[in-house]
Amino acid sequence: MNADPHAREYLAAAAALHEQTVSPRGFRPGQRVLVPRAFGSGYQEGTVYSTTDERRLGRCYLVDTEQGRLLILPDEIAVL
């Protein structure tokens, strides 16, 4: 075991990294997801419609929800 506290901190962070990252492929059309509500607070279920590349935002997803089709950033999406 490494006695260096910085090395231990790095190894602990690296071990938990997979829990925080989106898969490299991203989300695929037809996938059920949980996204923030457009109006009001909380979350709602939706279905990924497609991906799009926005000039200022980068890769985004169009998600069909009860509130309509929303443009959502990948960090705002959780898989059901």
Secondary structure, DSSP 8 states (H G I E B T S, - for coil): ----HHHHHHHHHHHHGGGTS--TT---TT-EEEEE-SSSSSEEEEEEEEEEEETTTEEEEEEEETTEEEEE-GGG-EE-
